[in-house]
Amino acid sequence: MTDTVVTRFAPSPTGFLHIGGARTALFNWLYARATGGKMLLRIEDTDRERSTEPAVQAIIEGLAWMGLSADEPPVSQFARAQRHREVVEELLAKGAAYRCYASQAELTEMREKARAEKRPPRYDGRWRDRDPSEAPADVKPVIRLRAPLEGETVVHDRVQGDVRFPNKDLDDFVLLRSDGNPTYMLAVVVDDYDMGVTHVIRGDDHLTNAGRQTLIYKAMGWDVPVMAHIPLIHGPDGAKLSKRHGALGIEAYRAMGYLPVALRNYLVRLGWSHGDDEIISTEDMIAWFGIDDINKGAARFDFAKLEAINGHWIRQSDDAVLVETLMGERDVLPNGAILKARTDDEVRAKLTAAMPGLKGRAKTLVELAESTSYLYADRPLDLEEKAEAILADGGRPIIAALLPQFAAVSIWSAGELETLVRAYAEANGLKLGKAAQPLRAALTGRTTSPGVFDVLEVLGREESLARLGDQAG
């Protein structure tokens, strides 16, 4: 094997990039980065009925959005079928594989006998040493591996430790189907070998496969890659992650307004840790990540924690970057139309001015987009019930009293306007909030917003006076 670490992410394109798959991709990507290696992408598209081109594109786009793109163009497993068949021919020539002519009826009988004897169904090796001249004319053979009958196969796993498989349980499994198509078990090994994969990091649902795949490596005289089988993600209730828990495609998390940096941060902590650190930058992940630190126990998915981490990264984001992120994500956010209500130049300008006051309150981009709606709302504003109640309960006279003073201000800035409102409140025996709340309700139609003086500055003199005038009567 080469000294360069080569990892791979190998999804089946039968759906979108699942959140569990995204974590597997992240671990492969991080290990490659941490060791100065590279991560490859293989599309395991041999199931032609279920594999679709849109799903392939969704996987590639999902990885790109997550910032986890592979270092080379993707490899199609289906396109390599001829190479897989060549390896089977080599195994036949070595005597490490053989043609099996057992009929479907015979295989069914084997399964039923095993069930009656309460043991796992296993092929009984009836064609292992028979002369092919005895083959029935009407049966197309499968090709099976001539697996060892005694002893055990050990998978040296960097997460699970040494996992031992009695060879009698691995049986002479099929390498090539009767129609000439390679099995998944064979294709994975040949592809990993040809792609130079040194480390196989994948879900522990593949651990049993690892025993059989090790037999193929040994039969070919190839080095077995380093194996690391990571526990699957579970839901909050401890059950295997399902759609009701959040087992959605990455595109769904994108639509919910999560940032790639936050998803990376959250996913890396599902099964791996660095002390008690919760907030981990991508740079630190790369510096710290190692497969020996992956936990053996299943991690539990927690939306509340994901939201908290996402809120942190929104607050940490540069204002200009956050503005461009919102502009770029408008088409996938369910409320993205808010950011299309004006020309792009006007939307950008107002977002840029308002962002310092907006980003501290939002846990997702959806919330952030929602909080900008007052910037682009048409007059007269639709008022929330609570906002209307504030205006109806003595708020409108306050606005009417402040309106001419606002109109006379020479410098329209948050500081100047706050000084003016403070002086009004003091002169009238009011707390500042009692004067500010009606202003907020009239300016935004809501009872929560960034600081009301920031709102006045961002909206500008003309729009602010117009909105206040609508509610002064």
Secondary structure, DSSP 8 states (H G I E B T S, - for coil): --SS-EEEE---SSSS-BHHHHHHHHHHHHHHHHTT-EEEEEE----TTT--HHHHHHHHHHHHHHT---SS--EESGGGHHHHHHHHHHHHHHTSEEEE---HHHHHHHHHHHHHTTS------TTSSS-GGG--TT---EEEE---SSSEEEEEETTTEEEEEEHHHH-S-EEE-TTS-B-HHHHHHHHHHHTT--EEEEEGGGHHHHHHHHHHHHHHT----EEEEE--EE-TTSSB--TTTT--BHHHHHHTT--HHHHHHHHHTSSB-STT-----HHHHHHH--GGGB-SS-EE--HHHHHHHHHHHHHHS-HHHHHHHHHHHTTTSTTGGGGGSS-HHHHHHHHHHHHHHHTTT-SSHHHHHHHTHHHH--SS----HHHHHHIIIIIHHHHHHHHHHHHH-SS--HHHHHHHHHHHHHHTT--HHHHHHHHHHHHHSSS--S-HHHHHHHHHHHHHHHHHHHT--
